[in-house]
């Protein structure tokens, strides 16, 4: 009997539990003490390193049984996420409001990417097939991305009316501005 599948699943679940707990105890209070832009930037940095998914080509060469199509799906999704995250950070540093929709795009892309990667892994029977660096990425980095995405969505939603730069005041919601002009 092979213990690879339950070992990988258990390690991923334990990483999610530990990371979620640490985030609740330490990161959530810290994020609340920061400006909206700075909180978003901190959460986005995790996603910039998603290009680590390029490692799947090396893993495939070394025997990880993923199809070429499955590998490309992972790489395209994660590299796109990395690019979006970096662009959003650059815009947030200058307090450009376009950064917020870009951060939402990243959150939605990450949710979609995570779901399609899980489906692809099930379809290709990859659970428990990872070893070496691939196992580390799946066990530690993927849960960090998931927890970061949940926190990113929370910050985007909970602080939606807050200005990126408190010195500039409150950022009006687009629909609220339309209503004000109509009255």
C-alpha positions in Angstrom: 0.0 0.0 0.0 1.2 3.5 -0.9 1.0 6.3 1.6 1.8 9.0 -0.9 -1.8 10.2 -1.5 -2.9 10.4 2.2 0.5 11.9 3.1 0.1 14.7 0.5 -3.5 15.4 1.3 -2.8 15.4 5.0 0.2 17.7 4.6 -1.9 20.1 2.5 -4.7 20.1 5.0 -2.4 20.7 7.9 -0.7 23.5 6.1 -4.1 25.1 5.4 -5.1 24.8 9.1 -1.8 26.1 10.4 -1.6 29.0 7.9 -5.3 30.0 8.5 -4.7 30.0 12.3 -1.5 32.1 12.0 -3.3 34.5 9.6 -6.2 34.8 12.1 -4.0 35.4 15.1 -1.3 37.6 13.6 -2.0 38.7 10.0 -5.6 39.9 10.4 -4.8 42.3 13.2 -1.8 43.6 11.3 -3.8 44.1 8.1 -6.4 46.1 10.0 -3.7 48.4 11.3 -2.5 49.3 7.8 -3.9 51.5 5.0 -6.1 49.7 2.5 -3.4 50.0 -0.2 -0.6 48.6 2.1 -2.8 45.7 3.3 -3.6 44.8 -0.3 0.1 45.1 -1.3 1.2 42.7 1.5 -1.4 40.1 0.3 -0.5 40.5 -3.3 3.2 39.8 -2.9 2.5 36.1 -2.2 1.0 35.9 -5.7 3.9 37.5 -7.5 5.9 34.3 -6.8 3.4 32.0 -8.5 5.8 31.7 -11.4 7.2 28.9 -9.3 4.7 26.8 -11.3 7.2 26.8 -14.1 8.9 24.1 -12.1 6.2 21.7 -13.3 8.2 21.3 -16.6 11.2 20.1 -14.6 9.0 17.8 -12.5 7.4 16.4 -15.7 10.8 15.7 -17.2 11.8 13.9 -13.9 8.7 11.7 -13.9 5.8 13.6 -12.5 3.0 12.1 -14.6 1.3 15.3 -15.8 0.2 15.7 -19.4 1.6 18.5 -21.5 -1.8 20.1 -21.6 -2.1 19.9 -17.8 1.3 21.4 -17.3 0.5 24.3 -19.6 -2.8 24.9 -17.9 -1.0 25.2 -14.5 1.8 27.4 -15.9 -0.5 29.8 -17.8 -2.8 30.3 -14.9 0.0 30.9 -12.3 2.2 33.0 -14.5 -0.9 35.2 -15.4 -1.6 35.5 -11.7 1.9 36.6 -11.0 1.8 39.2 -13.7 -1.6 40.6 -12.5 -0.3 40.7 -8.9 2.8 42.6 -9.8 0.9 45.1 -11.9 -1.6 45.6 -9.1 1.2 46.2 -6.6 2.8 48.7 -8.9 -0.5 50.6 -9.3 -1.2 50.4 -5.5 2.2 52.0 -4.7 1.0 55.1 -6.6 -2.5 54.8 -5.3 -4.0 54.3 -8.7 -7.6 53.2 -8.3 -7.3 50.8 -11.3 -5.3 48.6 -8.9 -8.5 47.6 -7.0 -10.3 46.0 -10.0 -7.0 44.4 -10.9 -6.8 42.9 -7.4 -10.3 41.6 -7.8 -9.3 40.1 -11.2 -6.4 38.4 -9.5 -8.7 37.0 -6.8 -11.2 35.7 -9.3 -8.4 34.3 -11.5 -6.9 32.5 -8.5 -10.2 30.9 -7.5 -10.7 29.8 -11.1 -7.1 28.6 -11.4 -7.3 26.7 -8.1 -10.5 24.9 -9.1 -9.3 24.0 -12.5 -6.0 22.7 -11.2 -7.8 20.5 -8.6 -10.0 19.2 -11.4 -7.0 18.5 -13.6 -5.2 16.8 -10.8 -8.2 14.5 -10.2 -8.6 13.8 -13.9 -4.9 13.0 -14.3 -4.7 11.1 -11.0 -1.9 13.3 -9.7 -2.7 13.3 -6.0 0.1 11.5 -4.3 2.3 11.5 -7.4 4.3 14.6 -6.4 7.8 14.3 -4.9 10.7 16.6 -4.2 10.2 20.3 -5.0 6.8 19.6 -6.5 5.6 18.1 -3.2 6.9 21.1 -1.3 5.2 23.5 -3.7 1.9 21.7 -3.4 2.2 21.2 0.4 3.3 24.7 1.4 3.1 27.3 -1.4 -0.3 26.4 -2.7 -1.9 26.6 0.8 -0.2 30.0 1.2 -1.7 31.2 -2.1 -5.2 29.9 -1.0 -5.1 31.6 2.4 -3.7 34.8 0.8 -6.6 34.8 -1.7 -9.2 34.4 1.0 -7.6 37.3 2.9 -7.4 39.4 -0.3 -11.1 38.9 -1.0 -11.9 39.8 2.6 -9.8 43.0 2.4 -11.3 44.0 -1.0 -14.8 43.5 0.2 -14.6 44.7 3.8 -12.6 47.9 2.9 -14.4 48.7 -0.4 -15.4 52.2 0.7 -12.0 53.1 2.1 -9.6 55.3 0.2 -6.3 53.8 -1.0 -4.6 56.9 0.5 -6.3 58.2 3.7 -4.9 61.7 3.0 -7.1 61.9 -0.1 -10.3 60.9 1.8 -12.9 58.3 1.2 -13.1 56.7 -2.2 -16.7 57.0 -3.5 -18.3 53.8 -4.8 -19.1 54.1 -8.5 -22.9 53.5 -8.0 -23.0 56.0 -5.1 -21.5 58.7 -7.3 -24.0 58.0 -10.0 -26.9 58.3 -7.5 -25.5 61.6 -6.1 -25.3 63.1 -9.6 -28.9 61.9 -10.4 -30.3 63.7 -7.4 
